């Protein structure tokens, strides 16, 4: 019974709702609901237990980057976000030449195979130069399906998502290729019209990359991609809930319109997540972080917001304390929906018997005090000794 842990007294966010005073049993790396004989009991009265967070769009953290092609640096990124409650994550790349991206994919795919990551997300280079944000314009290219296939193949079956601008030459064919390959086609960094976005959705796109950011704003005569993405039930919209990327009223509008079942909160974090202000790399570029906001330093895109310094524990707290989003809906957006999209909801993303013991423990103020991943404490609550 040495590897059995009994978590008692907490409020627990189950798929059916939040239950007070529930007992969870962690047997090895698996979850069971209810008490069990033997093992170590941890009294978590006055705390809330939610499923481990799942981030489907994260570039870096802890001073490191997933684009480094350095396994140790990539593990440092993953470790940083785990300490903030993200027990599963897809590693996001940044626009580069195809050879560099293939090298990065080779390293990241090994980490996926080892169980350290949940997949690879290619953000760029198949995006619009008009909406490139923190991506280097000179490295962008049209989404030729042959090039798209090269990156998917380089990931050796671990590619989960690719962001592209569907209005570019080859865009719709590439969306179809991704959908047929079992890879999420995400619409983002795009100058697409409403009608072109609708065509991309019909071709198989299912995700909106950081909705509102790096795309035309909503206009009453030319609604653009935002209206098409928000209104279609086939689309899950990513939202960056850091208070910088989206005004709270805009985030709340999107959440209400799409509904909790169609929102995935992401960090889009770069290397400064979990770190202090300063200079950090983002792919081949330099980023300056000031007051927690990351912007490109120098070059043609200087001043552009360059991802975020967000961690998902802060996104959860902001959702329930500032945005007025209920715990159940926040859990769905931070855990259940991204786990489903990444194809790992059979083992994580919700607190259910038989799933991995991926858990986040929050105090009464919704601050993180404990993280468990696959039955092992990453951050041990004070009550756990």
MARDREN-641304 format. One record per residue (C-alpha): residue number from 0; residue in three letters; x, y, z. Coordinates in nm, 3 decimals, padded with zeros to 5 digits. Layout:
<recs>
+-----+-----+---------+---------+---------+
:   k :   r :      xx :      yy :      zz :
+-----+-----+---------+---------+---------+
: NUM : ALA :       X :       Y :       Z :
...
+-----+-----+---------+---------+---------+
</recs>
This chain:
<recs>
+-----+-----+---------+---------+---------+
:   k :   r :      xx :      yy :      zz :
+-----+-----+---------+---------+---------+
:   0 : UNK :  00.000 :  00.000 :  00.000 :
:   1 : UNK :  00.304 :  00.227 :  00.000 :
:   2 : UNK :  00.211 :  00.382 : -00.333 :
:   3 : UNK : -00.153 :  00.446 : -00.239 :
:   4 : UNK : -00.250 :  00.802 : -00.144 :
:   5 : UNK : -00.591 :  00.901 : -00.009 :
:   6 : UNK : -00.692 :  01.264 : -00.060 :
:   7 : UNK : -00.974 :  01.353 :  00.177 :
:   8 : UNK : -01.196 :  01.645 :  00.265 :
:   9 : UNK : -01.157 :  01.862 : -00.046 :
:  10 : UNK : -01.407 :  01.999 : -00.290 :
:  11 : UNK : -01.355 :  01.804 : -00.611 :
:  12 : UNK : -01.441 :  01.914 : -00.966 :
:  13 : UNK : -01.598 :  01.605 : -01.124 :
:  14 : UNK : -01.748 :  01.597 : -01.477 :
:  15 : UNK : -02.096 :  01.617 : -01.320 :
:  16 : UNK : -02.007 :  01.917 : -01.104 :
:  17 : UNK : -01.820 :  02.020 : -00.790 :
:  18 : UNK : -01.871 :  01.787 : -00.494 :
:  19 : UNK : -01.786 :  01.888 : -00.137 :
:  20 : UNK : -01.587 :  01.669 :  00.099 :
:  21 : UNK : -01.512 :  01.395 : -00.152 :
:  22 : UNK : -01.236 :  01.140 : -00.105 :
:  23 : UNK : -01.007 :  01.045 : -00.393 :
:  24 : UNK : -00.776 :  00.745 : -00.389 :
:  25 : UNK : -00.458 :  00.744 : -00.595 :
:  26 : UNK : -00.345 :  00.387 : -00.651 :
:  27 : UNK : -00.013 :  00.388 : -00.832 :
:  28 : UNK : -00.073 :  00.637 : -01.112 :
:  29 : UNK : -00.448 :  00.575 : -01.139 :
:  30 : UNK : -00.747 :  00.750 : -00.983 :
:  31 : UNK : -01.041 :  00.608 : -00.792 :
:  32 : UNK : -01.330 :  00.801 : -00.641 :
:  33 : UNK : -01.395 :  00.709 : -00.278 :
:  34 : UNK : -01.191 :  00.583 :  00.017 :
:  35 : UNK : -00.969 :  00.277 :  00.023 :
:  36 : UNK : -00.796 :  00.078 :  00.296 :
:  37 : UNK : -00.430 :  00.142 :  00.361 :
:  38 : UNK : -00.201 :  00.405 :  00.218 :
:  39 : UNK : -00.118 :  00.761 :  00.320 :
:  40 : UNK : -00.406 :  00.998 :  00.393 :
:  41 : UNK : -00.371 :  01.368 :  00.305 :
:  42 : UNK : -00.634 :  01.599 :  00.456 :
:  43 : UNK : -00.719 :  01.865 :  00.199 :
:  44 : UNK : -01.018 :  02.016 :  00.376 :
:  45 : UNK : -01.077 :  02.372 :  00.259 :
:  46 : UNK : -00.912 :  02.306 : -00.077 :
:  47 : UNK : -01.036 :  02.249 : -00.431 :
:  48 : UNK : -00.906 :  01.966 : -00.650 :
:  49 : UNK : -00.936 :  02.008 : -01.026 :
:  50 : UNK : -00.800 :  01.797 : -01.313 :
:  51 : UNK : -00.446 :  01.867 : -01.427 :
:  52 : UNK : -00.444 :  02.143 : -01.687 :
:  53 : UNK : -00.382 :  02.064 : -02.054 :
:  54 : UNK : -00.211 :  02.327 : -02.270 :
:  55 : UNK : -00.238 :  02.270 : -02.645 :
:  56 : UNK : -00.040 :  02.585 : -02.738 :
:  57 : UNK :  00.280 :  02.664 : -02.547 :
:  58 : UNK :  00.623 :  02.763 : -02.682 :
:  59 : UNK :  00.842 :  02.792 : -02.375 :
:  60 : UNK :  00.891 :  02.871 : -02.009 :
:  61 : UNK :  01.150 :  02.871 : -01.733 :
:  62 : UNK :  01.392 :  03.053 : -01.962 :
:  63 : UNK :  01.376 :  02.779 : -02.227 :
:  64 : UNK :  01.205 :  02.715 : -02.558 :
:  65 : UNK :  01.060 :  02.412 : -02.733 :
:  66 : UNK :  01.222 :  02.548 : -03.051 :
:  67 : UNK :  01.571 :  02.495 : -02.912 :
:  68 : UNK :  01.603 :  02.135 : -03.041 :
:  69 : UNK :  01.777 :  02.069 : -02.708 :
:  70 : UNK :  01.609 :  01.785 : -02.514 :
:  71 : UNK :  01.723 :  01.915 : -02.175 :
:  72 : UNK :  01.593 :  02.264 : -02.247 :
:  73 : UNK :  01.261 :  02.123 : -02.365 :
:  74 : UNK :  01.232 :  01.922 : -02.043 :
:  75 : UNK :  01.301 :  02.241 : -01.846 :
:  76 : UNK :  01.010 :  02.408 : -02.026 :
:  77 : UNK :  00.780 :  02.116 : -01.947 :
:  78 : UNK :  00.892 :  02.110 : -01.585 :
:  79 : UNK :  00.821 :  02.481 : -01.542 :
:  80 : UNK :  00.464 :  02.446 : -01.663 :
:  81 : UNK :  00.406 :  02.128 : -01.462 :
:  82 : UNK :  00.488 :  02.321 : -01.146 :
:  83 : UNK :  00.208 :  02.556 : -01.245 :
:  84 : UNK : -00.045 :  02.276 : -01.291 :
:  85 : UNK : -00.008 :  02.187 : -01.659 :
:  86 : UNK :  00.028 :  01.810 : -01.645 :
:  87 : UNK : -00.006 :  01.761 : -02.023 :
:  88 : UNK :  00.106 :  01.990 : -02.303 :
:  89 : UNK :  00.167 :  02.003 : -02.676 :
:  90 : UNK :  00.496 :  02.168 : -02.768 :
:  91 : UNK :  00.451 :  02.461 : -03.007 :
:  92 : UNK :  00.718 :  02.562 : -03.255 :
:  93 : UNK :  00.781 :  02.905 : -03.408 :
:  94 : UNK :  00.820 :  02.988 : -03.778 :
:  95 : UNK :  01.157 :  02.876 : -03.915 :
:  96 : UNK :  01.289 :  02.715 : -04.231 :
:  97 : UNK :  01.164 :  02.364 : -04.297 :
:  98 : UNK :  01.495 :  02.196 : -04.217 :
:  99 : UNK :  01.514 :  02.362 : -03.875 :
: 100 : UNK :  01.154 :  02.275 : -03.797 :
: 101 : UNK :  01.217 :  01.914 : -03.898 :
: 102 : UNK :  01.514 :  01.899 : -03.659 :
: 103 : UNK :  01.301 :  02.039 : -03.380 :
: 104 : UNK :  01.027 :  01.787 : -03.459 :
: 105 : UNK :  01.277 :  01.500 : -03.435 :
: 106 : UNK :  01.371 :  01.601 : -03.079 :
: 107 : UNK :  01.016 :  01.679 : -02.969 :
: 108 : UNK :  00.877 :  01.356 : -03.112 :
: 109 : UNK :  01.118 :  01.158 : -02.895 :
: 110 : UNK :  00.990 :  01.342 : -02.588 :
: 111 : UNK :  00.634 :  01.261 : -02.693 :
: 112 : UNK :  00.726 :  00.895 : -02.729 :
: 113 : UNK :  00.881 :  00.907 : -02.380 :
: 114 : UNK :  00.556 :  01.045 : -02.236 :
: 115 : UNK :  00.697 :  01.388 : -02.152 :
: 116 : UNK :  00.481 :  01.574 : -02.406 :
: 117 : UNK :  00.139 :  01.518 : -02.558 :
: 118 : UNK :  00.229 :  01.611 : -02.916 :
: 119 : UNK :  00.365 :  01.881 : -03.145 :
: 120 : UNK :  00.192 :  02.196 : -03.265 :
: 121 : UNK :  00.348 :  02.367 : -03.568 :
: 122 : UNK :  00.265 :  02.740 : -03.560 :
: 123 : UNK :  00.394 :  02.867 : -03.891 :
: 124 : UNK :  00.558 :  02.904 : -04.134 :
: 125 : UNK :  00.236 :  02.878 : -04.339 :
: 126 : UNK :  00.083 :  03.202 : -04.210 :
: 127 : UNK :  00.001 :  03.548 : -04.343 :
: 128 : UNK :  00.274 :  03.811 : -04.364 :
: 129 : UNK :  00.000 :  04.067 : -04.289 :
: 130 : UNK : -00.074 :  03.901 : -03.953 :
: 131 : UNK :  00.261 :  03.745 : -03.865 :
: 132 : UNK :  00.286 :  03.894 : -03.515 :
: 133 : UNK :  00.603 :  03.757 : -03.354 :
: 134 : UNK :  00.696 :  03.537 : -03.653 :
: 135 : UNK :  00.978 :  03.645 : -03.884 :
: 136 : UNK :  00.823 :  03.768 : -04.212 :
: 137 : UNK :  01.114 :  03.656 : -04.432 :
: 138 : UNK :  01.070 :  03.295 : -04.320 :
: 139 : UNK :  00.701 :  03.271 : -04.407 :
: 140 : UNK :  00.583 :  03.065 : -04.703 :
: 141 : UNK :  00.260 :  02.956 : -04.865 :
: 142 : UNK :  00.114 :  02.628 : -04.737 :
: 143 : UNK :  00.218 :  02.398 : -05.018 :
: 144 : UNK :  00.069 :  02.057 : -04.925 :
: 145 : UNK :  00.404 :  01.892 : -05.004 :
: 146 : UNK :  00.579 :  02.111 : -04.746 :
: 147 : UNK :  00.299 :  02.054 : -04.496 :
: 148 : UNK :  00.345 :  01.681 : -04.547 :
: 149 : UNK :  00.721 :  01.713 : -04.482 :
: 150 : UNK :  00.661 :  01.859 : -04.138 :
: 151 : UNK :  00.391 :  01.608 : -04.049 :
: 152 : UNK :  00.622 :  01.324 : -04.154 :
: 153 : UNK :  00.913 :  01.473 : -03.958 :
: 154 : UNK :  00.702 :  01.448 : -03.643 :
: 155 : UNK :  00.673 :  01.068 : -03.686 :
: 156 : UNK :  00.309 :  01.046 : -03.589 :
: 157 : UNK :  00.327 :  01.298 : -03.302 :
: 158 : UNK :  00.199 :  01.607 : -03.487 :
: 159 : UNK : -00.127 :  01.711 : -03.324 :
: 160 : UNK : -00.194 :  02.053 : -03.475 :
: 161 : UNK : -00.075 :  02.297 : -03.739 :
: 162 : UNK : -00.171 :  02.663 : -03.757 :
: 163 : UNK : -00.202 :  02.811 : -04.105 :
: 164 : UNK : -00.369 :  03.092 : -04.300 :
: 165 : UNK : -00.620 :  02.919 : -04.527 :
: 166 : UNK : -00.653 :  03.211 : -04.770 :
: 167 : UNK : -00.296 :  03.161 : -04.894 :
: 168 : UNK : -00.225 :  02.955 : -05.209 :
: 169 : UNK : -00.250 :  02.589 : -05.116 :
: 170 : UNK : -00.431 :  02.669 : -04.792 :
: 171 : UNK : -00.750 :  02.472 : -04.848 :
: 172 : UNK : -00.567 :  02.172 : -04.990 :
: 173 : UNK : -00.338 :  02.178 : -04.687 :
: 174 : UNK : -00.636 :  02.191 : -04.451 :
: 175 : UNK : -00.778 :  01.884 : -04.625 :
: 176 : UNK : -00.441 :  01.706 : -04.604 :
: 177 : UNK : -00.413 :  01.774 : -04.231 :
: 178 : UNK : -00.768 :  01.660 : -04.163 :
: 179 : UNK : -00.712 :  01.338 : -04.359 :
: 180 : UNK : -00.388 :  01.281 : -04.166 :
: 181 : UNK : -00.555 :  01.316 : -03.827 :
: 182 : UNK : -00.379 :  01.645 : -03.752 :
: 183 : UNK : -00.582 :  01.945 : -03.633 :
: 184 : UNK : -00.593 :  02.221 : -03.892 :
: 185 : UNK : -00.603 :  02.546 : -03.695 :
: 186 : UNK : -00.690 :  02.880 : -03.852 :
: 187 : UNK : -00.466 :  03.157 : -03.727 :
: 188 : UNK : -00.224 :  03.438 : -03.812 :
: 189 : UNK : -00.464 :  03.495 : -04.098 :
: 190 : UNK : -00.604 :  03.777 : -04.311 :
: 191 : UNK : -00.890 :  03.554 : -04.423 :
: 192 : UNK : -01.235 :  03.681 : -04.514 :
: 193 : UNK : -01.556 :  03.547 : -04.362 :
: 194 : UNK : -01.631 :  03.338 : -04.673 :
: 195 : UNK : -01.276 :  03.201 : -04.703 :
: 196 : UNK : -01.283 :  03.104 : -04.337 :
: 197 : UNK : -01.611 :  02.921 : -04.392 :
: 198 : UNK : -01.452 :  02.731 : -04.679 :
: 199 : UNK : -01.162 :  02.629 : -04.455 :
: 200 : UNK : -01.399 :  02.501 : -04.189 :
: 201 : UNK : -01.587 :  02.300 : -04.451 :
: 202 : UNK : -01.250 :  02.162 : -04.565 :
: 203 : UNK : -01.181 :  02.030 : -04.215 :
: 204 : UNK : -01.039 :  02.305 : -03.991 :
: 205 : UNK : -01.152 :  02.261 : -03.629 :
: 206 : UNK : -00.956 :  02.511 : -03.416 :
: 207 : UNK : -00.913 :  02.889 : -03.407 :
: 208 : UNK : -00.559 :  02.978 : -03.297 :
: 209 : UNK : -00.575 :  03.245 : -03.022 :
: 210 : UNK : -00.905 :  03.394 : -03.141 :
: 211 : UNK : -00.900 :  03.773 : -03.199 :
: 212 : UNK : -00.519 :  03.789 : -03.194 :
: 213 : UNK : -00.331 :  03.800 : -03.527 :
: 214 : UNK : -00.645 :  03.826 : -03.742 :
: 215 : UNK : -00.872 :  04.107 : -03.868 :
: 216 : UNK : -01.106 :  04.256 : -03.611 :
: 217 : UNK : -01.479 :  04.200 : -03.620 :
: 218 : UNK : -01.649 :  04.453 : -03.850 :
: 219 : UNK : -02.021 :  04.500 : -03.906 :
: 220 : UNK : -01.990 :  04.493 : -04.289 :
: 221 : UNK : -01.687 :  04.268 : -04.329 :
: 222 : UNK : -01.710 :  04.028 : -04.036 :
: 223 : UNK : -01.388 :  03.847 : -04.129 :
: 224 : UNK : -01.271 :  03.524 : -03.966 :
: 225 : UNK : -01.383 :  03.599 : -03.609 :
: 226 : UNK : -01.755 :  03.576 : -03.683 :
: 227 : UNK : -01.712 :  03.259 : -03.889 :
: 228 : UNK : -01.503 :  03.092 : -03.619 :
: 229 : UNK : -01.727 :  03.191 : -03.331 :
: 230 : UNK : -02.053 :  03.087 : -03.493 :
: 231 : UNK : -01.955 :  02.742 : -03.620 :
: 232 : UNK : -02.008 :  02.456 : -03.377 :
: 233 : UNK : -01.727 :  02.259 : -03.542 :
: 234 : UNK : -01.467 :  02.509 : -03.417 :
: 235 : UNK : -01.298 :  02.520 : -03.077 :
: 236 : UNK : -01.158 :  02.866 : -03.005 :
: 237 : UNK : -00.831 :  02.920 : -02.822 :
: 238 : UNK : -00.831 :  03.213 : -02.579 :
: 239 : UNK : -00.532 :  03.365 : -02.396 :
: 240 : UNK : -00.668 :  03.471 : -02.058 :
: 241 : UNK : -00.384 :  03.686 : -01.928 :
: 242 : UNK : -00.555 :  04.026 : -01.921 :
: 243 : UNK : -00.322 :  04.155 : -02.194 :
: 244 : UNK : -00.419 :  03.969 : -02.511 :
: 245 : UNK : -00.793 :  04.014 : -02.461 :
: 246 : UNK : -01.004 :  04.271 : -02.279 :
: 247 : UNK : -01.213 :  04.089 : -02.018 :
: 248 : UNK : -01.536 :  04.186 : -02.192 :
: 249 : UNK : -01.414 :  04.038 : -02.521 :
: 250 : UNK : -01.311 :  03.715 : -02.354 :
: 251 : UNK : -01.646 :  03.691 : -02.179 :
: 252 : UNK : -01.829 :  03.760 : -02.506 :
: 253 : UNK : -01.643 :  03.480 : -02.681 :
: 254 : UNK : -01.693 :  03.241 : -02.392 :
: 255 : UNK : -02.066 :  03.307 : -02.376 :
: 256 : UNK : -02.111 :  03.279 : -02.752 :
: 257 : UNK : -01.905 :  02.965 : -02.806 :
: 258 : UNK : -02.005 :  02.803 : -02.478 :
: 259 : UNK : -01.775 :  02.616 : -02.240 :
: 260 : UNK : -01.769 :  02.312 : -02.469 :
: 261 : UNK : -01.597 :  02.510 : -02.748 :
: 262 : UNK : -01.328 :  02.705 : -02.558 :
: 263 : UNK : -00.971 :  02.603 : -02.486 :
: 264 : UNK : -00.769 :  02.833 : -02.264 :
: 265 : UNK : -00.404 :  02.835 : -02.370 :
: 266 : UNK : -00.092 :  03.014 : -02.255 :
: 267 : UNK :  00.088 :  03.074 : -02.589 :
: 268 : UNK :  00.375 :  03.112 : -02.340 :
: 269 : UNK :  00.732 :  03.187 : -02.441 :
: 270 : UNK :  01.055 :  03.142 : -02.243 :
: 271 : UNK :  00.977 :  03.408 : -01.981 :
: 272 : UNK :  00.680 :  03.216 : -01.835 :
: 273 : UNK :  00.760 :  03.153 : -01.471 :
: 274 : UNK :  01.051 :  03.398 : -01.490 :
: 275 : UNK :  01.123 :  03.768 : -01.426 :
: 276 : UNK :  01.136 :  04.055 : -01.675 :
: 277 : UNK :  01.431 :  04.062 : -01.914 :
: 278 : UNK :  01.548 :  03.950 : -02.259 :
: 279 : UNK :  01.454 :  03.605 : -02.391 :
: 280 : UNK :  01.480 :  03.415 : -02.720 :
: 281 : UNK :  01.175 :  03.318 : -02.923 :
: 282 : UNK :  01.295 :  03.099 : -03.208 :
: 283 : UNK :  01.545 :  03.315 : -03.398 :
: 284 : UNK :  01.416 :  03.642 : -03.245 :
: 285 : UNK :  01.479 :  03.834 : -02.923 :
: 286 : UNK :  01.192 :  03.926 : -02.694 :
: 287 : UNK :  01.190 :  04.187 : -02.422 :
: 288 : UNK :  00.963 :  04.122 : -02.125 :
: 289 : UNK :  00.858 :  04.428 : -01.928 :
: 290 : UNK :  00.594 :  04.421 : -01.656 :
: 291 : UNK :  00.519 :  04.064 : -01.758 :
: 292 : UNK :  00.433 :  04.153 : -02.121 :
: 293 : UNK :  00.654 :  04.005 : -02.397 :
: 294 : UNK :  00.726 :  04.208 : -02.711 :
: 295 : UNK :  00.963 :  04.159 : -03.006 :
: 296 : UNK :  01.287 :  04.352 : -02.960 :
: 297 : UNK :  01.422 :  04.492 : -03.287 :
: 298 : UNK :  01.359 :  04.404 : -03.650 :
: 299 : UNK :  01.055 :  04.469 : -03.872 :
: 300 : UNK :  00.807 :  04.338 : -03.615 :
: 301 : UNK :  00.954 :  04.524 : -03.316 :
: 302 : UNK :  00.693 :  04.600 : -03.051 :
: 303 : UNK :  00.462 :  04.315 : -03.150 :
: 304 : UNK :  00.329 :  04.108 : -02.862 :
: 305 : UNK :  00.535 :  03.788 : -02.861 :
: 306 : UNK :  00.328 :  03.521 : -02.696 :
: 307 : UNK :  00.272 :  03.550 : -02.322 :
: 308 : UNK :  00.430 :  03.487 : -01.984 :
: 309 : UNK :  00.111 :  03.318 : -01.866 :
: 310 : UNK :  00.082 :  02.991 : -01.676 :
: 311 : UNK : -00.247 :  02.803 : -01.662 :
: 312 : UNK : -00.290 :  02.825 : -01.285 :
: 313 : UNK : -00.314 :  03.201 : -01.328 :
: 314 : UNK : -00.554 :  03.160 : -01.620 :
: 315 : UNK : -00.780 :  02.943 : -01.401 :
: 316 : UNK : -00.773 :  03.189 : -01.112 :
: 317 : UNK : -00.849 :  03.480 : -01.342 :
: 318 : UNK : -01.139 :  03.290 : -01.502 :
: 319 : UNK : -01.318 :  03.220 : -01.175 :
: 320 : UNK : -01.231 :  03.537 : -00.980 :
: 321 : UNK : -01.236 :  03.808 : -01.248 :
: 322 : UNK : -01.419 :  03.677 : -01.553 :
: 323 : UNK : -01.714 :  03.527 : -01.367 :
: 324 : UNK : -01.667 :  03.184 : -01.526 :
: 325 : UNK : -01.784 :  02.897 : -01.308 :
: 326 : UNK : -01.545 :  02.631 : -01.185 :
: 327 : UNK : -01.702 :  02.360 : -01.401 :
: 328 : UNK : -01.678 :  02.570 : -01.718 :
: 329 : UNK : -01.321 :  02.676 : -01.639 :
: 330 : UNK : -01.222 :  02.311 : -01.587 :
: 331 : UNK : -01.373 :  02.221 : -01.922 :
: 332 : UNK : -01.179 :  02.498 : -02.098 :
: 333 : UNK : -00.850 :  02.427 : -01.920 :
: 334 : UNK : -00.857 :  02.047 : -01.909 :
: 335 : UNK : -01.143 :  01.861 : -02.074 :
: 336 : UNK : -01.160 :  02.032 : -02.412 :
: 337 : UNK : -00.786 :  02.046 : -02.487 :
: 338 : UNK : -00.747 :  01.684 : -02.374 :
: 339 : UNK : -01.021 :  01.583 : -02.617 :
: 340 : UNK : -00.867 :  01.778 : -02.904 :
: 341 : UNK : -00.523 :  01.627 : -02.840 :
: 342 : UNK : -00.674 :  01.279 : -02.826 :
: 343 : UNK : -00.566 :  01.207 : -02.468 :
: 344 : UNK : -00.903 :  01.236 : -02.294 :
: 345 : UNK : -00.912 :  00.859 : -02.242 :
: 346 : UNK : -00.649 :  00.903 : -01.970 :
: 347 : UNK : -00.656 :  01.266 : -01.855 :
: 348 : UNK : -00.854 :  01.592 : -01.863 :
: 349 : UNK : -01.112 :  01.495 : -01.602 :
: 350 : UNK : -01.131 :  01.333 : -01.260 :
: 351 : UNK : -01.276 :  00.988 : -01.326 :
: 352 : UNK : -01.198 :  00.636 : -01.203 :
: 353 : UNK : -00.921 :  00.467 : -01.399 :
: 354 : UNK : -00.773 :  00.785 : -01.544 :
: 355 : UNK : -00.424 :  00.910 : -01.465 :
: 356 : UNK : -00.392 :  01.087 : -01.131 :
: 357 : UNK : -00.329 :  01.427 : -01.288 :
: 358 : UNK : -00.452 :  01.675 : -01.028 :
: 359 : UNK : -00.418 :  02.037 : -00.922 :
: 360 : UNK : -00.485 :  02.142 : -00.561 :
: 361 : UNK : -00.598 :  02.502 : -00.504 :
: 362 : UNK : -00.654 :  02.687 : -00.179 :
: 363 : UNK : -00.959 :  02.898 : -00.090 :
: 364 : UNK : -00.817 :  03.191 : -00.291 :
: 365 : UNK : -00.765 :  02.964 : -00.597 :
: 366 : UNK : -00.388 :  02.979 : -00.562 :
: 367 : UNK : -00.202 :  02.662 : -00.657 :
: 368 : UNK : -00.064 :  02.468 : -00.360 :
: 369 : UNK : -00.026 :  02.119 : -00.508 :
: 370 : UNK :  00.026 :  01.938 : -00.838 :
: 371 : UNK :  00.016 :  01.563 : -00.896 :
: 372 : UNK :  00.112 :  01.407 : -01.228 :
: 373 : UNK :  00.049 :  01.038 : -01.286 :
: 374 : UNK :  00.030 :  00.977 : -00.914 :
: 375 : UNK :  00.352 :  01.159 : -00.823 :
: 376 : UNK :  00.363 :  01.495 : -00.646 :
: 377 : UNK :  00.525 :  01.764 : -00.860 :
: 378 : UNK :  00.430 :  02.028 : -00.603 :
: 379 : UNK :  00.354 :  01.874 : -00.264 :
: 380 : UNK :  00.079 :  02.045 : -00.061 :
: 381 : UNK :  00.187 :  02.145 :  00.291 :
: 382 : UNK : -00.067 :  01.898 :  00.434 :
: 383 : UNK :  00.105 :  01.613 :  00.249 :
: 384 : UNK :  00.416 :  01.642 :  00.468 :
+-----+-----+---------+---------+---------+
</recs>
